[in-house]
Amino acid sequence: MTAWTWDYDPSAEYVTSGLPPGVLAEVERLATELAALGRDAAKVGLPDHKEGGLRELDILGGYGLVGFLVVARDSCVYVVNVTWTG
């Protein structure tokens, strides 16, 4: 088990404002899985030609994107943006 965690940046209210409950649940599920990957989460998602920096993952069949940062010094995955088009 990893000691990594996840959090919203700058805040949960800012990032998730207006999202349906099901979308919010999916975002939090993905964030939990990314935190379980720890440092390797920097290799997940797009862009696929490099690791680190702002990463993006499709959610719920391509109806949205989750933007996240992997910060090794904090042992944390920060969810910074959620775009929902559904």
C-alpha positions in Angstrom: 0.0 0.0 0.0 1.2 3.5 -0.8 1.3 6.5 1.5 0.2 8.7 -1.4 -3.0 10.7 -1.1 -5.0 12.9 -3.4 -6.6 16.3 -3.0 -8.3 19.1 -5.0 -6.3 22.2 -5.9 -7.3 25.0 -5.2 -10.4 23.5 -3.5 -13.1 20.9 -3.9 -15.7 23.7 -4.3 -13.7 25.3 -7.1 -12.9 22.2 -9.1 -16.2 20.3 -8.7 -18.8 23.1 -8.7 -21.9 22.1 -10.7 -20.8 18.5 -11.4 -23.5 15.8 -11.2 -23.1 13.4 -8.2 -22.2 10.5 -10.5 -19.4 12.5 -12.2 -18.1 13.6 -8.9 -18.0 9.9 -7.7 -16.1 8.9 -10.8 -13.6 11.7 -10.4 -12.9 10.7 -6.8 -12.6 7.0 -7.8 -10.0 7.8 -10.4 -8.2 10.1 -8.0 -8.0 7.3 -5.5 -6.6 4.9 -8.1 -4.1 7.5 -9.2 -2.9 8.0 -5.6 -2.5 4.2 -5.3 -0.1 4.3 -8.3 2.0 6.9 -6.5 4.9 8.3 -8.5 3.8 6.2 -11.5 0.7 8.2 -11.9 2.9 10.7 -13.7 2.9 8.3 -16.7 -0.9 7.9 -16.9 -3.1 9.8 -19.3 -2.2 12.4 -21.9 0.2 13.7 -23.1 1.6 10.2 -23.8 4.9 11.4 -25.2 6.3 12.6 -21.9 5.7 12.1 -18.2 5.0 14.6 -15.5 3.4 18.0 -15.7 -0.3 18.5 -16.2 -1.9 15.1 -17.1 -5.4 14.5 -18.4 -7.7 11.4 -18.4 -11.0 10.8 -20.2 -13.9 10.0 -18.0 -17.2 8.3 -18.5 -16.7 7.3 -22.1 -15.1 10.5 -23.3 -17.8 12.9 -22.0 -15.3 14.7 -19.8 -11.7 15.2 -18.8 -9.9 15.2 -15.4 -6.8 17.3 -15.2 -4.3 16.3 -12.5 -0.7 16.9 -11.3 1.5 14.4 -9.6 3.7 16.1 -7.0 6.3 13.7 -5.6 7.6 16.0 -2.9 4.0 16.1 -1.4 3.3 12.4 -2.2 0.0 13.7 -3.6 -2.0 13.7 -6.7 -3.8 17.0 -7.2 -7.0 17.2 -9.2 -6.9 20.6 -10.7 -9.7 20.6 -13.3 -12.7 18.7 -14.4 -14.4 19.3 -17.7 -17.8 17.7 -18.1 -19.7 17.9 -21.4 -22.4 15.4 -20.7 
